Amino acid sequence: MSKLFIFGIGGTGSRVLRSLTMMLASGVKVGADEIVPIIIDPDTSNADLTRTVSLLNKYSAIRDNLQFSTGNENRFFRTEIKQIIPNYTLLINDTDDKSFQQFIDYASMNKANQALTKMLFSEKNLQSSMEVGFKGNPNIGSVVLNQIAHSSDFETFASDFSDGDRIFIISSIFGGTGASGFPLLLKTLRTGKNFPNHDIINRATIGAITILPYFKLKQDDDSEIDSSTFISKTKSALAYYESNISKNGSIDALYYLADDVAKTYENHEGGSAQQNDAHLIEFLGATAIVDFSNSTYTGTSNMELGIKDGADTVSFNSFYQRMRNMLYNPMVQFTMMSNALTYKAETYKSSSFNANNGNFEDLYNSIFFNDLTDFFRKYHEWLKEMRENKRSLYLFNLSCGDKPFDLVEGVKPKRILSKFSDYNLVTDRLNSAVRNCKSSGKENKFLEMFYLGTQKLVKEKLSN
């Protein structure tokens, strides 16, 4: 079974993983049997991280109840997300309650080394607390993250790696953790020799996405993060990446993403207060992972993504055909199912829904169904956050009420010849679909029924 190991570095890494998890739930096809997330973030209380870990756990709890035999056509939750280290998070030692100068043991250095250190790091750098990350200081991050390759968690990753597996790295270029972690991690993967399977890891197919500025932070004189420096830091990092990553052939595919329409967030250095709303750029970052997993490379490929127009609101109609083909059917089907089981739950839990009889009577009181409906709640929150962000990603009308086919923004439902309409048509297609399910077990059959039913409905009413 092929695996795709995804290193998500910093808050941006966690947020892109959140979007990818939603896509995997909807059945977007990736070129791997298993996804293995590994989050690298010294700020383990970062709310972006804890929210993503919670979502990954919820996905896995649902996936553990499903078996995908050859006959099971369902693609919802089909890709396995594998956890190989606790909380999917690589442990970074000695950053709690420590300043940077304590971490490097500045006090025990001789005078010459102290003088050299002061040339490389400002007094503010030396006094900086590392408990909530590196706060826009990649020079600090590059020192602290040097320990990664020597950690037991990294050894666990290396031991699990097999020939033919791939690696993808998510990072931002304008902060501290991502900007320092990406080149350091890539160098370790390409040249490191002191970990298991180093020979196959050194020559593995590796891709990465580097995310340029796409938001701003409110000015706060008490904060070490100043978003007015994002562009200058980005220029410096891009120059370094060109010379030390792209030109030397150390990476197979490097994706770039940015947006010049930037929303201004509250300035939180980290911790539980750092929880940014989902954003179009993170959504598109997840599509880069999907694209990488399904592509082959000869030499280094550098890629950017364009959309059809620069409107403040982006919909499926804004995407070129390749992107639309990747996302449209899976996400429309999944959203149609989530709407039905969120807003019409009592209808589909009742005995009047014929498909229940002999199939799902005891499903609706199960932990599995509770997990599924909780995942739908998280999914709807994610969609709403992106819709309300700047630039807006407005894919679905979640308040379409009794008109389930008024679902896709910018897509008018087709008229078909049927005695049924609206949710009566949904119910009819589900009743037909359950008779065609080939999977066994109520959880498998339930999701396969919704997959087959919504597949037919999208083809009839909302095909692009």
N, C-alpha and C positions, 0 to 999 in steps of 0.2 A: 504494500500500500504506500503510495507516494504521500509525502508530507511537505507542507509549506510552513516553515518557521518564520514567524513575523515578530520582529523586534520593534516594539512601540516605545520610543524614547520621549520622556517628558509628557507634559499635559497634552500636547498636540497628538502624540502617539496614542494616548488613551482615547482621545476623542475620535480619531480616525478608526480605531478598533471598534468603537461603539457603532459607527456607521456600517462597518463591514459586517458586524454581527447581525444587524437588521437585514442587510442584503442576503446573508446566508440563510436566515430564517425564511425569507421569501422564496428561496430556491434559485437565486442567481448562481449560475454555473461557474465553478472555479476548476482549474486544472490540477486539482490535488484531492486525494481522498480524505486527508485530515489537515486541519489548520491548527498550528501550535503557537499560541500567542505567548510572548515573553515581554513583559513591561519593564523598562528600566527608568526608574524615577526615585531619587533619594527622598522625595517628599511623599511618603507612603500614606499620609493623611489627606493628600490632595483629593478633593471631592470629584474631580474629573476621573481620577484613577479608581476610587472606590465605587463610583457609579458604574464604570465599565466592568470592573470585576464582578459586581452584583449581576450585571446583565449576562456576562459570560457564564456565571454559575446557573442562572435561570435557563439559559439556552441548553446547557448540558443536562440539567435536570429533566427537561422535556425530551431531549434527544435520547437519554438513557432508556426511555420507555418505548422507543421505536426500533424496529428491525426492518432493514431495507433489502428484502429478498428480490430476486430477479423480476418477479411479477408485480411488485409494488411500484406503481408509477408516480407516487407522491414525491415531490421535490421539496416541500416545506421541511426545514430543519434536516435536510438530507446530509449535508456535509458535517462530519464530526469535528468538534472543537476539543482538542486534547489538552489536558492540564498536566504538565510534567514537574512544575515547581509550585510551592504554596502560593495561592492567590495570583497565580500567573505572573508573579512579580519577582524579579531578580534582586536578591538582598544586597544592599550596599552598606558596608560596615562603617562604623565610626563617624557617622554624620549627625547622630542625635545629640542635641545639647552641646554642640561643639562649634567653635569659630574655626575659620580656615587656618589661622595661625596655630591653633591647638592641633588640628588635624596633621599639619606638616611638622609638628613639634619644633616650632620656630625658636622657642625659649632655649632649647638644648643645642642649637646650632652655634658654631664658632662665629666670630665677628665677620669674617670674610663671607661666609655663606649667608649670614643675616643681611649683609650689605647687598649681595647679589639678589636675594629674595625681594628686598625693598625696591630694587631696580625693576623687577618683573611684576610686582604686585603693589598696588596702592595701599595706603593705610586702611582705607575703607574696605578693600578686598580682604586684607588680613583680619580685620575685625568682623567680617561678615559671618553671620550664622548660616550653617548649612542644613539646618533642620528642615527647611522648606525648599530645598533645591539651590540652584546657583544664581537665580535671580538676574539673568541676563549677562552673566560673566562666564563665557566659555573658557577663559584662561584658568579659572578655578576648576571648572568642570573637567577639563582635560587632565588635571592632576588627580582629582578624586576618583574619576572613573577608570583610571589605570588599573585598579584592582579587579575589574570585571573578569578578566581572563583567568584569574587565579581563584575565583570563587567556586564553591561546591555547586552552586546553581548553574554556572556556565559549564561545569564538567557534566552535570546531568543532561544539559542540552546536547553537548558533544557526544555523549554516550548514546543518545537516542537518534542521532543522525545516521542516515543510511545513504548509500550511493543512489543518486537520482533525486534525492530530496533537494528542495530549493530554500533560499533565504530571501526575505524582504525586510528592509529597514525603513521605519517611518520616523521622520524628525522635522522639526522646524529649524530654520537657519538664522532666525533673528533673536533667539533667546540665549539661554546658557546651557541647559541640559542637552537639548537636541543638537545644537551647533557644535558642541564639544564631543558628544557621544557618538555621532555618526562616523566621522573619519577615524576615530579611535577604534570603534568596533569593527569597521570595515578592514582596517589594517590588521587587527587581530585575526579576523576570519581568513584573510588571504595569506598571512605570513606566519601566524602562530604555530608553534610545534609542541607546546607543553600541555596538550589536552587530547583526550581520546579522539580517534578518527580524524586527526588533523589533516591527513593526506587527502581524504575525500572532501572535507570542509574547505580546504585551501583552493580546490578546483571546482567547487560547486557553482551553480548558476545563482548569482546574487543580483537583486534589484533593490532600488531604494526610491523613495519620494522625499524630496526636500521642499518644505513648504515655506514660501516667502511671506512677508507681512500681509495679513488679511484682516487685521483688527488693530485698534489703538486702545490705549489705556488712559484714563483720566490722570492728569498731572497731580502728583502727590510728592511734596518735598520730603516727606518722611519715608518714602519708598525708595528702594534701590533700583527699581525698574522704571525706566524712562522710555516711553515709546517713540520719542523724537529721535532716538538713536537707532531705531530698528533698521532704517534704510542704510545708514553708514555701515552698520554691522553686517547687513546682508551683502553689500558690495565687497567688503573684505573677505567674507566667507566664500562668495562665489568665485573670486579670484583664486583663492586657495583650492577650492574644489576642482577648478579647471586644470590647474597644474598638477595636483596631487591625487586626483581621482579619475577624472574623465580622460586625460591624456595618457595616463600610464596603464590603462586597460584593466584596472582593478575591479571594475564593476561592469556588469553586462547591460543593465538598463537603469537609467537615471531619469526620473520623472520630476518635472518642476510645476509648481502650482502657486498662484498668487491672485490677489484681487485688489484693484485700486479703489473699490467702493468699500470703505472700512467703517464698521460700527465701533463706537467708543464704549469700552467696558469699564466697570469699577476696577480700581487698581488694587488687586489682592496679590500679595507676593506668593501665596500658596496656602496650604492647609485646607480645612473644611470650607473656607469661604471661596476657594477657587473652583467654581463650577460654571463654566461658560456654556451658554446655550449652543445647541448643535448648529452647524454652519454649512452652507453650500460647499465651501472649500474642503471641509472634512469629508463630506459626502463624495465629492469628486476624487479625493485622495483614496477612498476605499475602492473606487472603480479602477484606479491605477493598479491596485493589488490584483484585482480580477484580471485585468488586461495582461499583467506580467505572468500570471499563472497559466495563461492560455497561449503564450507566445514563445517563439524560439529566437535566439539571438546569435549573431556572428559579429564579434567585436562589440564595442560600447555603443549603445543607442541612447541618445538624449532626446527626451520627449516633453512636449508641452501639450496642453489641451485647450482647444478653442470651442466656443459655442456660437450659435448663429448670429446672435445680436448682443448688444451690451445693455439690454433693458434691466431695470432695477428688479424685475420679477422674472425668475427662470421657471420654465415648465418643461414637460417632456418635449414640447414642440421646439424648444430652444436647442435640443441636442441633435447632432448629426446622426445618421442612421445607425452607425456601428454602436454608438452609446445607447441609442434608443432600443436597439435589438437586445442589448445586454440586460437592460433593466425593465422594460415596459411590461411584458407579460408576467414575469414573476411578481413584481411589486403590485401591479393592479390586482392580480389574483389574491395575493396575501392580504391586501387592504380590503378587498371585497369580503373575504372571510372574516377579518377582524371586525369590520363594521357589523356584519350579520350577528356575530357572537357577542358583540358589545351592546348594540342598540336593539337587537331583536332576540336577545338571549332567551327570554321566557318562551317565545314561539318555538325555538329550536330545541328547547329542553322538554317540551310538552309531548304528550302521547299523540297529539294531533299531527305531529310531524312523523309521517309514516316510516321514514328511514330509521327512526329510533327503535321501532318494534322488532324485538329479537336481536338487536345489535348494541344499543348504547344506553339501555335503561339505567345502569348503575355508573355510567361514565361521569355524569355531571356533578356527582358528589365526591369525585376522586381528587387526590392531590395533583394528578396530571392536569385535570381540567382547570383547577385553580391556578396552577403555574402558567398554563396557556393563556388564561384571561389576564393574568398579571403581566405577561409578556406583551399582550395586545395594548395594555394601558401604557407601558413603557414605549411601545412603538408609536402610539398616537402622540405621546408627549414629544418624542423625537421629531416627528413630522411637523407638529405645531411650532416647535422651537425654530426649525429651519424656515418655516413659512414666515415667522414674525421677525426673523433676523434680517440683516442688511449685508449683502444682497439677498433678497427673498428667494427661497426655493419652494414654489407653490405647485406641488404635484397633484394633491388630492383635496377634494371637498369633503371633509369629514362630517359635515353637518348637513348631509343631503337627505336626512330624514327617511321618509318612506319611498324615496326615489333612488334606489341603490345604484342605478346606472348614470346618475348625474355626478359621478364619482371623480372622474379624471378631468382636471383643469384643462380647458381648451379642446376637449374631445366631446363631440355631440353624439349621444347614443344613436345607434342605427335602429330603424323600425324593422321588425320581423313579423312574419305571419304566425301568430300564436293566440290561443284563447287566454293566455296568462300574461300578466304584466307585473312590473315592479317586484316586490318580494314574493309574490305568488309564482312568478317565473323562476326566481332563485330556488324556491322550495321544490318546484317541479323538477328542475335540473339536478338537484341534490338527490331527490328520490330516485331518479333514473340512474344517477352515478353510483349509488350504493350497490346497485345490482351488478355493476361492472367491476367492483373492487376485487382484486386478487390477493390482497394481503390478509393475514390472519391476526387476530388480536384486536380488541376494540379501539385502542389508541391508534394503531396503524390504519385500521379501516376508516376511522373517523376522519383523519387528515387526508387519506387518499380520496374519500368521498368529496371533501371540500376541494381538493386539488382538481379532480376530474370535472366536478360541477362548475367551478369557476373558470376552468380552462375552456369549457364549451361556451359559457356565458361571455367571456372576453372575446372569443372568436365571433360570436353572433352579434354582440351589441357594441363592443368597444375596440375592435381590431384596428390596428394602425396601418 
